[in-house]
């Protein structure tokens, strides 16, 4: 589909990243361009010399999931999740609450580990 040269154009135009339902090239180069890139894997196949934008601001389907303009895409090394734009605040509030619970649970585990029991 694309590699470092083509995708560097996205970064130079202020885009935050790309979520591709296909393979991309030049992972090492892409890691230095300041662009978040998520795809199905790396390819060695050249994508061609012409960048041909088709449409922008339209719904797309990636991996069977509809993504509409304004939707929030959260992606990390484990995968990607799409949050409909009308639910972004609700989901972020819930994620913040869950992260707080996780932190409290982790702190509790660490406190319990601080003083090991001595056999008497």
Biopython code that builds the backbone (N, CA, C, O; Angstrom):
import numpy as np
from Bio.PDB.StructureBuilder import StructureBuilder

atoms = [
    (1, "UNK", "N", (0.815, -1.192, 0.000)),
    (1, "UNK", "CA", (0.000, 0.000, 0.000)),
    (1, "UNK", "C", (0.862, 1.260, 0.000)),
    (1, "UNK", "O", (0.692, 2.140, -0.844)),
    (2, "UNK", "N", (1.781, 1.336, 0.947)),
    (2, "UNK", "CA", (2.588, 2.550, 1.068)),
    (2, "UNK", "C", (3.797, 2.247, 1.935)),
    (2, "UNK", "O", (3.866, 1.214, 2.601)),
    (3, "UNK", "N", (4.740, 3.164, 1.911)),
    (3, "UNK", "CA", (5.944, 3.030, 2.719)),
    (3, "UNK", "C", (6.316, 4.367, 3.307)),
    (3, "UNK", "O", (5.497, 5.283, 3.376)),
    (4, "UNK", "N", (7.556, 4.471, 3.728)),
    (4, "UNK", "CA", (8.030, 5.661, 4.424)),
    (4, "UNK", "C", (7.901, 6.944, 3.633)),
    (4, "UNK", "O", (7.510, 7.968, 4.193)),
    (5, "UNK", "N", (8.216, 6.921, 2.352)),
    (5, "UNK", "CA", (8.174, 8.144, 1.555)),
    (5, "UNK", "C", (6.756, 8.681, 1.446)),
    (5, "UNK", "O", (6.518, 9.854, 1.734)),
    (6, "UNK", "N", (5.810, 7.845, 1.035)),
    (6, "UNK", "CA", (4.424, 8.294, 0.890)),
    (6, "UNK", "C", (3.819, 8.698, 2.229)),
    (6, "UNK", "O", (3.152, 9.728, 2.330)),
    (7, "UNK", "N", (4.053, 7.884, 3.253)),
    (7, "UNK", "CA", (3.420, 8.170, 4.528)),
    (7, "UNK", "C", (4.042, 9.376, 5.221)),
    (7, "UNK", "O", (3.393, 9.997, 6.063)),
    (8, "UNK", "N", (5.281, 9.722, 4.890)),
    (8, "UNK", "CA", (5.867, 10.935, 5.459)),
    (8, "UNK", "C", (5.090, 12.170, 5.001)),
    (8, "UNK", "O", (5.099, 13.197, 5.679)),
    (9, "UNK", "N", (4.423, 12.073, 3.856)),
    (9, "UNK", "CA", (3.570, 13.169, 3.393)),
    (9, "UNK", "C", (2.421, 13.427, 4.361)),
    (9, "UNK", "O", (2.011, 14.572, 4.550)),
    (10, "UNK", "N", (1.899, 12.360, 4.975)),
    (10, "UNK", "CA", (0.822, 12.530, 5.950)),
    (10, "UNK", "C", (1.305, 13.354, 7.128)),
    (10, "UNK", "O", (0.631, 14.288, 7.564)),
    (11, "UNK", "N", (2.479, 13.002, 7.642)),
    (11, "UNK", "CA", (3.030, 13.733, 8.784)),
    (11, "UNK", "C", (3.283, 15.188, 8.416)),
    (11, "UNK", "O", (3.024, 16.081, 9.223)),
    (12, "UNK", "N", (3.781, 15.439, 7.219)),
    (12, "UNK", "CA", (4.084, 16.825, 6.823)),
    (12, "UNK", "C", (2.821, 17.651, 6.630)),
    (12, "UNK", "O", (2.882, 18.881, 6.619)),
    (13, "UNK", "N", (1.670, 16.986, 6.476)),
    (13, "UNK", "CA", (0.397, 17.703, 6.341)),
    (13, "UNK", "C", (-0.368, 17.753, 7.663)),
    (13, "UNK", "O", (-1.527, 18.164, 7.702)),
    (14, "UNK", "N", (0.292, 17.329, 8.750)),
    (14, "UNK", "CA", (-0.309, 17.457, 10.075)),
    (14, "UNK", "C", (-1.221, 16.331, 10.498)),
    (14, "UNK", "O", (-1.893, 16.458, 11.521)),
    (15, "UNK", "N", (-1.280, 15.224, 9.758)),
    (15, "UNK", "CA", (-2.100, 14.107, 10.180)),
    (15, "UNK", "C", (-1.416, 13.387, 11.336)),
    (15, "UNK", "O", (-0.188, 13.350, 11.413)),
    (16, "UNK", "N", (-2.213, 12.818, 12.233)),
    (16, "UNK", "CA", (-1.664, 12.156, 13.416)),
    (16, "UNK", "C", (-1.210, 10.745, 13.120)),
    (16, "UNK", "O", (-0.267, 10.261, 13.746)),
    (17, "UNK", "N", (-1.860, 10.064, 12.174)),
    (17, "UNK", "CA", (-1.487, 8.681, 11.926)),
    (17, "UNK", "C", (-2.300, 8.050, 10.825)),
    (17, "UNK", "O", (-3.102, 8.695, 10.150)),
    (18, "UNK", "N", (-2.060, 6.755, 10.669)),
    (18, "UNK", "CA", (-2.774, 5.980, 9.665)),
    (18, "UNK", "C", (-3.124, 4.626, 10.269)),
    (18, "UNK", "O", (-2.305, 4.003, 10.944)),
    (19, "UNK", "N", (-4.350, 4.181, 10.017)),
    (19, "UNK", "CA", (-4.809, 2.856, 10.398)),
    (19, "UNK", "C", (-5.161, 2.160, 9.097)),
    (19, "UNK", "O", (-6.172, 2.485, 8.474)),
    (20, "UNK", "N", (-4.340, 1.208, 8.680)),
    (20, "UNK", "CA", (-4.495, 0.581, 7.370)),
    (20, "UNK", "C", (-5.004, -0.847, 7.506)),
    (20, "UNK", "O", (-4.522, -1.613, 8.340)),
    (21, "UNK", "N", (-5.964, -1.188, 6.694)),
    (21, "UNK", "CA", (-6.476, -2.559, 6.639)),
    (21, "UNK", "C", (-5.677, -3.311, 5.583)),
    (21, "UNK", "O", (-6.241, -3.888, 4.653)),
    (22, "UNK", "N", (-4.378, -3.296, 5.739)),
    (22, "UNK", "CA", (-3.448, -3.921, 4.802)),
    (22, "UNK", "C", (-2.043, -3.805, 5.349)),
    (22, "UNK", "O", (-1.840, -3.415, 6.498)),
    (23, "UNK", "N", (-1.081, -4.145, 4.521)),
    (23, "UNK", "CA", (0.325, -4.112, 4.942)),
    (23, "UNK", "C", (1.012, -2.853, 4.447)),
    (23, "UNK", "O", (0.632, -2.284, 3.424)),
    (24, "UNK", "N", (2.040, -2.418, 5.193)),
    (24, "UNK", "CA", (2.827, -1.249, 4.826)),
    (24, "UNK", "C", (4.303, -1.644, 4.780)),
    (24, "UNK", "O", (4.689, -2.710, 5.260)),
    (25, "UNK", "N", (5.115, -0.770, 4.198)),
    (25, "UNK", "CA", (6.553, -1.016, 4.098)),
    (25, "UNK", "C", (7.317, -0.045, 4.986)),
    (25, "UNK", "O", (6.757, 0.905, 5.532)),
    (26, "UNK", "N", (8.608, -0.311, 5.114)),
    (26, "UNK", "CA", (9.556, 0.635, 5.708)),
    (26, "UNK", "C", (9.269, 0.959, 7.172)),
    (26, "UNK", "O", (9.255, 2.128, 7.558)),
    (27, "UNK", "N", (9.040, -0.071, 7.988)),
    (27, "UNK", "CA", (8.730, 0.148, 9.398)),
    (27, "UNK", "C", (9.807, 0.971, 10.104)),
    (27, "UNK", "O", (9.477, 1.850, 10.900)),
    (28, "UNK", "N", (11.079, 0.707, 9.833)),
    (28, "UNK", "CA", (12.155, 1.448, 10.502)),
    (28, "UNK", "C", (12.055, 2.934, 10.173)),
    (28, "UNK", "O", (12.191, 3.773, 11.064)),
    (29, "UNK", "N", (11.823, 3.263, 8.931)),
    (29, "UNK", "CA", (11.685, 4.662, 8.519)),
    (29, "UNK", "C", (10.431, 5.288, 9.121)),
    (29, "UNK", "O", (10.460, 6.435, 9.568)),
    (30, "UNK", "N", (9.336, 4.543, 9.133)),
    (30, "UNK", "CA", (8.091, 5.059, 9.680)),
    (30, "UNK", "C", (8.204, 5.353, 11.175)),
    (30, "UNK", "O", (7.533, 6.253, 11.680)),
    (31, "UNK", "N", (9.035, 4.611, 11.878)),
    (31, "UNK", "CA", (9.173, 4.813, 13.322)),
    (31, "UNK", "C", (9.823, 6.146, 13.657)),
    (31, "UNK", "O", (9.778, 6.574, 14.811)),
    (32, "UNK", "N", (10.423, 6.807, 12.685)),
    (32, "UNK", "CA", (11.106, 8.079, 12.944)),
    (32, "UNK", "C", (10.353, 9.297, 12.415)),
    (32, "UNK", "O", (10.826, 10.421, 12.589)),
    (33, "UNK", "N", (9.201, 9.113, 11.777)),
    (33, "UNK", "CA", (8.529, 10.244, 11.130)),
    (33, "UNK", "C", (7.490, 10.936, 12.003)),
    (33, "UNK", "O", (6.854, 11.888, 11.552)),
    (34, "UNK", "N", (7.299, 10.478, 13.249)),
    (34, "UNK", "CA", (6.345, 11.124, 14.137)),
    (34, "UNK", "C", (4.894, 10.833, 13.811)),
    (34, "UNK", "O", (4.006, 11.588, 14.206)),
    (35, "UNK", "N", (4.647, 9.766, 13.108)),
    (35, "UNK", "CA", (3.312, 9.390, 12.669)),
    (35, "UNK", "C", (2.933, 8.074, 13.348)),
    (35, "UNK", "O", (3.717, 7.125, 13.334)),
    (36, "UNK", "N", (1.751, 8.008, 13.934)),
    (36, "UNK", "CA", (1.268, 6.754, 14.504)),
    (36, "UNK", "C", (0.794, 5.873, 13.348)),
    (36, "UNK", "O", (-0.070, 6.280, 12.572)),
    (37, "UNK", "N", (1.350, 4.682, 13.233)),
    (37, "UNK", "CA", (1.040, 3.808, 12.104)),
    (37, "UNK", "C", (0.629, 2.432, 12.628)),
    (37, "UNK", "O", (1.375, 1.785, 13.362)),
    (38, "UNK", "N", (-0.572, 1.998, 12.237)),
    (38, "UNK", "CA", (-1.082, 0.688, 12.604)),
    (38, "UNK", "C", (-1.590, 0.013, 11.334)),
    (38, "UNK", "O", (-2.304, 0.623, 10.538)),
    (39, "UNK", "N", (-1.213, -1.257, 11.153)),
    (39, "UNK", "CA", (-1.589, -1.981, 9.940)),
    (39, "UNK", "C", (-1.577, -3.473, 10.229)),
    (39, "UNK", "O", (-1.357, -3.891, 11.366)),
    (40, "UNK", "N", (-1.815, -4.271, 9.200)),
    (40, "UNK", "CA", (-1.864, -5.728, 9.357)),
    (40, "UNK", "C", (-0.497, -6.396, 9.323)),
    (40, "UNK", "O", (-0.395, -7.597, 9.573)),
    (41, "UNK", "N", (0.539, -5.653, 9.025)),
    (41, "UNK", "CA", (1.881, -6.227, 8.998)),
    (41, "UNK", "C", (2.762, -5.489, 8.016)),
    (41, "UNK", "O", (2.346, -4.520, 7.380)),
    (42, "UNK", "N", (3.988, -5.967, 7.909)),
    (42, "UNK", "CA", (4.952, -5.327, 7.023)),
    (42, "UNK", "C", (5.015, -6.067, 5.696)),
    (42, "UNK", "O", (4.879, -7.289, 5.640)),
    (43, "UNK", "N", (5.219, -5.318, 4.651)),
    (43, "UNK", "CA", (5.320, -5.857, 3.309)),
    (43, "UNK", "C", (6.625, -5.408, 2.685)),
    (43, "UNK", "O", (7.185, -4.379, 3.062)),
    (44, "UNK", "N", (7.099, -6.174, 1.742)),
    (44, "UNK", "CA", (8.264, -5.744, 0.970)),
    (44, "UNK", "C", (7.832, -5.259, -0.409)),
    (44, "UNK", "O", (8.651, -4.759, -1.181)),
    (45, "UNK", "N", (6.549, -5.408, -0.717)),
    (45, "UNK", "CA", (6.038, -5.018, -2.031)),
    (45, "UNK", "C", (5.924, -3.500, -2.139)),
    (45, "UNK", "O", (5.423, -2.835, -1.232)),
    (46, "UNK", "N", (6.391, -2.971, -3.251)),
    (46, "UNK", "CA", (6.321, -1.548, -3.552)),
    (46, "UNK", "C", (4.892, -1.184, -3.914)),
    (46, "UNK", "O", (4.239, -1.912, -4.661)),
    (47, "UNK", "N", (4.398, -0.071, -3.397)),
    (47, "UNK", "CA", (3.015, 0.330, -3.619)),
    (47, "UNK", "C", (2.777, 1.107, -4.887)),
    (47, "UNK", "O", (1.627, 1.421, -5.194)),
    (48, "UNK", "N", (3.820, 1.437, -5.648)),
    (48, "UNK", "CA", (3.636, 2.234, -6.857)),
    (48, "UNK", "C", (4.149, 3.642, -6.637)),
    (48, "UNK", "O", (4.477, 4.029, -5.515)),
    (49, "UNK", "N", (4.215, 4.394, -7.698)),
    (49, "UNK", "CA", (4.829, 5.718, -7.606)),
    (49, "UNK", "C", (3.835, 6.856, -7.442)),
    (49, "UNK", "O", (4.242, 7.999, -7.234)),
    (50, "UNK", "N", (2.552, 6.573, -7.530)),
    (50, "UNK", "CA", (1.566, 7.638, -7.504)),
    (50, "UNK", "C", (0.712, 7.527, -6.249)),
    (50, "UNK", "O", (0.203, 6.452, -5.931)),
    (51, "UNK", "N", (0.556, 8.633, -5.540)),
    (51, "UNK", "CA", (-0.363, 8.698, -4.420)),
    (51, "UNK", "C", (-1.674, 9.224, -4.974)),
    (51, "UNK", "O", (-1.724, 10.331, -5.511)),
    (52, "UNK", "N", (-2.728, 8.446, -4.848)),
    (52, "UNK", "CA", (-4.005, 8.822, -5.431)),
    (52, "UNK", "C", (-5.077, 8.877, -4.344)),
    (52, "UNK", "O", (-5.762, 7.885, -4.098)),
    (53, "UNK", "N", (-5.224, 10.030, -3.696)),
    (53, "UNK", "CA", (-6.313, 10.132, -2.716)),
    (53, "UNK", "C", (-7.642, 9.944, -3.430)),
    (53, "UNK", "O", (-7.847, 10.475, -4.522)),
    (54, "UNK", "N", (-8.523, 9.204, -2.829)),
    (54, "UNK", "CA", (-9.816, 8.947, -3.445)),
    (54, "UNK", "C", (-10.896, 9.825, -2.824)),
    (54, "UNK", "O", (-11.574, 10.577, -3.524)),
    (55, "UNK", "N", (-11.051, 9.725, -1.495)),
    (55, "UNK", "CA", (-12.031, 10.533, -0.788)),
    (55, "UNK", "C", (-11.512, 10.817, 0.613)),
    (55, "UNK", "O", (-10.668, 10.089, 1.136)),
    (56, "UNK", "N", (-12.017, 11.865, 1.203)),
    (56, "UNK", "CA", (-11.700, 12.192, 2.591)),
    (56, "UNK", "C", (-12.989, 12.569, 3.297)),
    (56, "UNK", "O", (-13.947, 13.013, 2.664)),
    (57, "UNK", "N", (-13.011, 12.392, 4.608)),
    (57, "UNK", "CA", (-14.186, 12.772, 5.382)),
    (57, "UNK", "C", (-15.376, 11.870, 5.152)),
    (57, "UNK", "O", (-16.521, 12.296, 5.305)),
    (58, "UNK", "N", (-15.115, 10.609, 4.781)),
    (58, "UNK", "CA", (-16.183, 9.644, 4.513)),
    (58, "UNK", "C", (-16.008, 8.445, 5.438)),
    (58, "UNK", "O", (-14.886, 8.150, 5.847)),
    (59, "UNK", "N", (-17.099, 7.743, 5.779)),
    (59, "UNK", "CA", (-16.957, 6.521, 6.571)),
    (59, "UNK", "C", (-16.132, 5.483, 5.816)),
    (59, "UNK", "O", (-16.184, 5.399, 4.589)),
    (60, "UNK", "N", (-15.369, 4.696, 6.573)),
    (60, "UNK", "CA", (-14.594, 3.595, 6.007)),
    (60, "UNK", "C", (-14.804, 2.364, 6.878)),
    (60, "UNK", "O", (-15.240, 2.464, 8.025)),
    (61, "UNK", "N", (-14.492, 1.214, 6.322)),
    (61, "UNK", "CA", (-14.544, -0.033, 7.077)),
    (61, "UNK", "C", (-13.126, -0.582, 7.142)),
    (61, "UNK", "O", (-12.483, -0.800, 6.116)),
    (62, "UNK", "N", (-12.645, -0.804, 8.371)),
    (62, "UNK", "CA", (-11.316, -1.371, 8.594)),
    (62, "UNK", "C", (-11.494, -2.617, 9.456)),
    (62, "UNK", "O", (-12.004, -2.540, 10.574)),
    (63, "UNK", "N", (-11.076, -3.746, 8.937)),
    (63, "UNK", "CA", (-11.214, -4.994, 9.688)),
    (63, "UNK", "C", (-12.649, -5.302, 10.062)),
    (63, "UNK", "O", (-12.902, -5.891, 11.113)),
    (64, "UNK", "N", (-13.586, -4.916, 9.224)),
    (64, "UNK", "CA", (-15.003, -5.179, 9.472)),
    (64, "UNK", "C", (-15.673, -4.179, 10.401)),
    (64, "UNK", "O", (-16.843, -4.350, 10.744)),
    (65, "UNK", "N", (-14.959, -3.139, 10.815)),
    (65, "UNK", "CA", (-15.509, -2.142, 11.737)),
    (65, "UNK", "C", (-15.677, -0.811, 11.004)),
    (65, "UNK", "O", (-14.740, -0.319, 10.374)),
    (66, "UNK", "N", (-16.875, -0.235, 11.090)),
    (66, "UNK", "CA", (-17.154, 1.053, 10.479)),
    (66, "UNK", "C", (-16.514, 2.156, 11.310)),
    (66, "UNK", "O", (-16.676, 2.197, 12.530)),
    (67, "UNK", "N", (-15.782, 3.056, 10.642)),
    (67, "UNK", "CA", (-15.204, 4.234, 11.281)),
    (67, "UNK", "C", (-15.742, 5.450, 10.542)),
    (67, "UNK", "O", (-15.574, 5.582, 9.330)),
    (68, "UNK", "N", (-16.396, 6.339, 11.295)),
    (68, "UNK", "CA", (-16.994, 7.541, 10.706)),
    (68, "UNK", "C", (-16.146, 8.757, 11.055)),
    (68, "UNK", "O", (-15.442, 8.746, 12.066)),
    (69, "UNK", "N", (-16.199, 9.792, 10.245)),
    (69, "UNK", "CA", (-15.481, 11.026, 10.599)),
    (69, "UNK", "C", (-15.883, 11.478, 12.009)),
    (69, "UNK", "O", (-17.065, 11.527, 12.348)),
    (70, "UNK", "N", (-14.876, 11.804, 12.814)),
    (70, "UNK", "CA", (-15.110, 12.227, 14.192)),
    (70, "UNK", "C", (-15.001, 11.115, 15.206)),
    (70, "UNK", "O", (-14.890, 11.384, 16.403)),
    (71, "UNK", "N", (-15.031, 9.856, 14.756)),
    (71, "UNK", "CA", (-14.844, 8.744, 15.691)),
    (71, "UNK", "C", (-13.425, 8.781, 16.242)),
    (71, "UNK", "O", (-12.519, 9.328, 15.612)),
    (72, "UNK", "N", (-13.240, 8.206, 17.402)),
    (72, "UNK", "CA", (-11.943, 8.164, 18.070)),
    (72, "UNK", "C", (-11.372, 6.766, 17.879)),
    (72, "UNK", "O", (-12.052, 5.773, 18.138)),
    (73, "UNK", "N", (-10.127, 6.688, 17.429)),
    (73, "UNK", "CA", (-9.461, 5.396, 17.272)),
    (73, "UNK", "C", (-8.331, 5.331, 18.286)),
    (73, "UNK", "O", (-7.411, 6.149, 18.254)),
    (74, "UNK", "N", (-8.400, 4.362, 19.182)),
    (74, "UNK", "CA", (-7.319, 4.129, 20.140)),
    (74, "UNK", "C", (-6.595, 2.881, 19.677)),
    (74, "UNK", "O", (-7.205, 1.823, 19.524)),
    (75, "UNK", "N", (-5.290, 3.003, 19.453)),
    (75, "UNK", "CA", (-4.509, 1.860, 18.984)),
    (75, "UNK", "C", (-3.209, 1.778, 19.763)),
    (75, "UNK", "O", (-2.601, 2.797, 20.090)),
    (76, "UNK", "N", (-2.792, 0.561, 20.054)),
    (76, "UNK", "CA", (-1.478, 0.322, 20.634)),
    (76, "UNK", "C", (-0.966, -0.987, 20.067)),
    (76, "UNK", "O", (-1.532, -1.505, 19.104)),
    (77, "UNK", "N", (0.083, -1.525, 20.638)),
    (77, "UNK", "CA", (0.687, -2.735, 20.075)),
    (77, "UNK", "C", (-0.218, -3.956, 20.191)),
    (77, "UNK", "O", (0.044, -4.974, 19.550)),
    (78, "UNK", "N", (-1.287, -3.877, 21.002)),
    (78, "UNK", "CA", (-2.208, -5.003, 21.153)),
    (78, "UNK", "C", (-3.336, -4.990, 20.132)),
    (78, "UNK", "O", (-3.947, -6.026, 19.871)),
    (79, "UNK", "N", (-3.617, -3.831, 19.552)),
    (79, "UNK", "CA", (-4.717, -3.744, 18.604)),
    (79, "UNK", "C", (-5.303, -2.348, 18.591)),
    (79, "UNK", "O", (-4.697, -1.403, 19.098)),
    (80, "UNK", "N", (-6.486, -2.222, 18.008)),
    (80, "UNK", "CA", (-7.142, -0.920, 17.891)),
    (80, "UNK", "C", (-8.613, -1.052, 18.263)),
    (80, "UNK", "O", (-9.238, -2.085, 18.027)),
    (81, "UNK", "N", (-9.153, 0.013, 18.851)),
    (81, "UNK", "CA", (-10.573, 0.072, 19.187)),
    (81, "UNK", "C", (-11.131, 1.377, 18.638)),
    (81, "UNK", "O", (-10.468, 2.413, 18.674)),
    (82, "UNK", "N", (-12.342, 1.316, 18.136)),
    (82, "UNK", "CA", (-13.011, 2.498, 17.594)),
    (82, "UNK", "C", (-14.128, 2.901, 18.547)),
    (82, "UNK", "O", (-14.964, 2.079, 18.923)),
    (83, "UNK", "N", (-14.134, 4.176, 18.935)),
    (83, "UNK", "CA", (-15.167, 4.709, 19.818)),
    (83, "UNK", "C", (-15.995, 5.705, 19.008)),
    (83, "UNK", "O", (-15.453, 6.691, 18.509)),
    (84, "UNK", "N", (-17.296, 5.462, 18.871)),
    (84, "UNK", "CA", (-18.143, 6.407, 18.140)),
    (84, "UNK", "C", (-18.040, 7.805, 18.757)),
    (84, "UNK", "O", (-17.971, 7.951, 19.977)),
    (85, "UNK", "N", (-18.031, 8.824, 17.903)),
    (85, "UNK", "CA", (-17.799, 10.188, 18.378)),
    (85, "UNK", "C", (-18.777, 10.622, 19.459)),
    (85, "UNK", "O", (-18.410, 11.401, 20.338)),
    (86, "UNK", "N", (-20.004, 10.139, 19.414)),
    (86, "UNK", "CA", (-20.987, 10.549, 20.419)),
    (86, "UNK", "C", (-20.748, 9.894, 21.781)),
    (86, "UNK", "O", (-21.387, 10.276, 22.762)),
    (87, "UNK", "N", (-19.844, 8.918, 21.862)),
    (87, "UNK", "CA", (-19.563, 8.236, 23.126)),
    (87, "UNK", "C", (-18.152, 8.495, 23.645)),
    (87, "UNK", "O", (-17.757, 7.902, 24.649)),
    (88, "UNK", "N", (-17.393, 9.353, 22.999)),
    (88, "UNK", "CA", (-15.986, 9.554, 23.376)),
    (88, "UNK", "C", (-15.851, 10.001, 24.823)),
    (88, "UNK", "O", (-15.068, 9.407, 25.564)),
    (89, "UNK", "N", (-16.574, 11.016, 25.254)),
    (89, "UNK", "CA", (-16.439, 11.505, 26.625)),
    (89, "UNK", "C", (-16.815, 10.443, 27.647)),
    (89, "UNK", "O", (-16.122, 10.269, 28.649)),
    (90, "UNK", "N", (-17.904, 9.736, 27.399)),
    (90, "UNK", "CA", (-18.343, 8.667, 28.299)),
    (90, "UNK", "C", (-17.281, 7.579, 28.417)),
    (90, "UNK", "O", (-16.986, 7.116, 29.519)),
    (91, "UNK", "N", (-16.707, 7.171, 27.294)),
    (91, "UNK", "CA", (-15.692, 6.120, 27.300)),
    (91, "UNK", "C", (-14.416, 6.594, 27.991)),
    (91, "UNK", "O", (-13.811, 5.838, 28.752)),
    (92, "UNK", "N", (-13.999, 7.835, 27.736)),
    (92, "UNK", "CA", (-12.802, 8.364, 28.395)),
    (92, "UNK", "C", (-12.999, 8.478, 29.901)),
    (92, "UNK", "O", (-12.077, 8.182, 30.661)),
    (93, "UNK", "N", (-14.177, 8.899, 30.350)),
    (93, "UNK", "CA", (-14.453, 8.966, 31.781)),
    (93, "UNK", "C", (-14.393, 7.576, 32.413)),
    (93, "UNK", "O", (-13.821, 7.408, 33.490)),
    (94, "UNK", "N", (-14.977, 6.592, 31.754)),
    (94, "UNK", "CA", (-14.953, 5.222, 32.272)),
    (94, "UNK", "C", (-13.528, 4.669, 32.283)),
    (94, "UNK", "O", (-13.135, 3.991, 33.232)),
    (95, "UNK", "N", (-12.758, 4.954, 31.238)),
    (95, "UNK", "CA", (-11.362, 4.494, 31.185)),
    (95, "UNK", "C", (-10.556, 5.118, 32.317)),
    (95, "UNK", "O", (-9.716, 4.450, 32.921)),
    (96, "UNK", "N", (-10.803, 6.388, 32.609)),
    (96, "UNK", "CA", (-10.112, 7.070, 33.712)),
    (96, "UNK", "C", (-10.480, 6.413, 35.048)),
    (96, "UNK", "O", (-9.613, 6.211, 35.898)),
    (97, "UNK", "N", (-11.753, 6.084, 35.234)),
    (97, "UNK", "CA", (-12.198, 5.425, 36.461)),
    (97, "UNK", "C", (-11.543, 4.054, 36.619)),
    (97, "UNK", "O", (-11.064, 3.717, 37.701)),
    (98, "UNK", "N", (-11.520, 3.268, 35.551)),
    (98, "UNK", "CA", (-10.914, 1.934, 35.592)),
    (98, "UNK", "C", (-9.409, 2.031, 35.855)),
    (98, "UNK", "O", (-8.860, 1.235, 36.617)),
    (99, "UNK", "N", (-8.737, 3.010, 35.221)),
    (99, "UNK", "CA", (-7.302, 3.187, 35.455)),
    (99, "UNK", "C", (-7.035, 3.517, 36.919)),
    (99, "UNK", "O", (-6.049, 3.044, 37.485)),
    (100, "UNK", "N", (-7.897, 4.320, 37.543)),
    (100, "UNK", "CA", (-7.759, 4.629, 38.965)),
    (100, "UNK", "C", (-7.914, 3.393, 39.830)),
    (100, "UNK", "O", (-7.157, 3.196, 40.780)),
    (101, "UNK", "N", (-8.898, 2.554, 39.504)),
    (101, "UNK", "CA", (-9.081, 1.301, 40.243)),
    (101, "UNK", "C", (-7.869, 0.387, 40.081)),
    (101, "UNK", "O", (-7.428, -0.232, 41.049)),
    (102, "UNK", "N", (-7.335, 0.299, 38.884)),
    (102, "UNK", "CA", (-6.149, -0.522, 38.648)),
    (102, "UNK", "C", (-4.966, -0.025, 39.457)),
    (102, "UNK", "O", (-4.234, -0.823, 40.042)),
    (103, "UNK", "N", (-4.773, 1.285, 39.496)),
    (103, "UNK", "CA", (-3.677, 1.868, 40.251)),
    (103, "UNK", "C", (-3.834, 1.571, 41.743)),
    (103, "UNK", "O", (-2.862, 1.223, 42.413)),
    (104, "UNK", "N", (-5.046, 1.708, 42.260)),
    (104, "UNK", "CA", (-5.303, 1.412, 43.671)),
    (104, "UNK", "C", (-5.037, -0.060, 43.977)),
    (104, "UNK", "O", (-4.460, -0.383, 45.015)),
    (105, "UNK", "N", (-5.449, -0.946, 43.087)),
    (105, "UNK", "CA", (-5.211, -2.380, 43.295)),
    (105, "UNK", "C", (-3.723, -2.693, 43.264)),
    (105, "UNK", "O", (-3.232, -3.481, 44.073)),
    (106, "UNK", "N", (-3.010, -2.081, 42.338)),
    (106, "UNK", "CA", (-1.555, -2.297, 42.249)),
    (106, "UNK", "C", (-0.864, -1.783, 43.498)),
    (106, "UNK", "O", (0.026, -2.446, 44.030)),
    (107, "UNK", "N", (-1.261, -0.605, 43.977)),
    (107, "UNK", "CA", (-0.694, -0.061, 45.214)),
    (107, "UNK", "C", (-0.945, -1.007, 46.387)),
    (107, "UNK", "O", (-0.061, -1.215, 47.217)),
    (108, "UNK", "N", (-2.145, -1.579, 46.457)),
    (108, "UNK", "CA", (-2.478, -2.525, 47.525)),
    (108, "UNK", "C", (-1.598, -3.758, 47.485)),
    (108, "UNK", "O", (-1.153, -4.240, 48.526)),
    (109, "UNK", "N", (-1.350, -4.263, 46.314)),
    (109, "UNK", "CA", (-0.481, -5.437, 46.168)),
    (109, "UNK", "C", (0.937, -5.101, 46.607)),
    (109, "UNK", "O", (1.580, -5.895, 47.294)),
    (110, "UNK", "N", (1.423, -3.940, 46.220)),
    (110, "UNK", "CA", (2.787, -3.534, 46.585)),
    (110, "UNK", "C", (2.922, -3.316, 48.086)),
    (110, "UNK", "O", (3.941, -3.674, 48.675)),
    (111, "UNK", "N", (1.905, -2.732, 48.707)),
    (111, "UNK", "CA", (1.951, -2.518, 50.163)),
    (111, "UNK", "C", (1.960, -3.851, 50.898)),
    (111, "UNK", "O", (2.652, -3.990, 51.906)),
    (112, "UNK", "N", (1.211, -4.826, 50.419)),
    (112, "UNK", "CA", (1.160, -6.137, 51.053)),
    (112, "UNK", "C", (2.506, -6.845, 50.915)),
    (112, "UNK", "O", (2.843, -7.682, 51.753)),
    (113, "UNK", "N", (3.260, -6.536, 49.906)),
    (113, "UNK", "CA", (4.554, -7.183, 49.654)),
    (113, "UNK", "C", (5.714, -6.532, 50.421)),
    (113, "UNK", "O", (6.799, -7.108, 50.488)),
    (114, "UNK", "N", (5.508, -5.364, 50.990)),
    (114, "UNK", "CA", (6.601, -4.613, 51.588)),
    (114, "UNK", "C", (7.213, -5.335, 52.772)),
    (114, "UNK", "O", (8.438, -5.413, 52.873)),
    (115, "UNK", "N", (6.397, -5.863, 53.669)),
    (115, "UNK", "CA", (6.918, -6.530, 54.860)),
    (115, "UNK", "C", (6.584, -8.011, 54.809)),
    (115, "UNK", "O", (5.481, -8.409, 55.183)),
    (116, "UNK", "N", (7.535, -8.843, 54.346)),
    (116, "UNK", "CA", (7.250, -10.284, 54.275)),
    (116, "UNK", "C", (7.051, -10.861, 55.684)),
    (116, "UNK", "O", (7.687, -10.436, 56.649)),
    (117, "UNK", "N", (6.169, -11.817, 55.761)),
    (117, "UNK", "CA", (5.904, -12.517, 57.032)),
    (117, "UNK", "C", (7.113, -13.369, 57.415)),
    (117, "UNK", "O", (7.694, -14.049, 56.570)),
    (118, "UNK", "N", (7.485, -13.325, 58.691)),
    (118, "UNK", "CA", (8.581, -14.184, 59.167)),
    (118, "UNK", "C", (7.981, -15.404, 59.832)),
    (118, "UNK", "O", (6.991, -15.310, 60.558)),
    (119, "UNK", "N", (8.586, -16.540, 59.579)),
    (119, "UNK", "CA", (8.131, -17.778, 60.211)),
    (119, "UNK", "C", (8.514, -17.733, 61.688)),
    (119, "UNK", "O", (9.649, -17.395, 62.023)),
    (120, "UNK", "N", (7.595, -18.065, 62.554)),
    (120, "UNK", "CA", (7.863, -17.925, 63.972)),
    (120, "UNK", "C", (8.113, -19.174, 64.587)),
    (120, "UNK", "O", (8.358, -19.232, 65.792)),
]
sb = StructureBuilder()
sb.init_structure("model")
sb.init_model(0)
sb.init_chain("A")
sb.init_seg("    ")
for serial, (resi, resn, name, xyz) in enumerate(atoms, 1):
    if name == "N":
        sb.init_residue(resn, " ", resi, " ")
    sb.init_atom(name, np.array(xyz, "f"), 0.0, 1.0, " ", f" {name:<3s}", serial, name[0])
structure = sb.get_structure()
